[in-house]
Amino acid sequence: MESVIKVIPKDDFSLLVTFNNGETKLFDARPYLEKGIFTKLKQLELFQQAYVAFDTVCWPGDLDIAPETLYDRSQPV
């Protein structure tokens, strides 16, 4: 399973994610911003606080997205 080693949040609610296999991919988070607890991330200031922990992307408030979701639903850069 791929692990996230670096994340750069973008102003368009996408994430530039680097994985432990050396791949960097672009994840569009916009579809998730309409679902459940992820609606909090519609605030760009909060979205920009993305960080890597536990091998995935996390945000304050115990928000995270599974690394396999990030990998499988991202586009190669």
Secondary structure, DSSP 8 states (H G I E B T S, - for coil): ---EEEEEE-TTSEEEEEETTS-EEEEE-GGGGGSGGGGGGGSHHHHTT-EEETTEEEETTTEEE-HHHHHHTEEE-
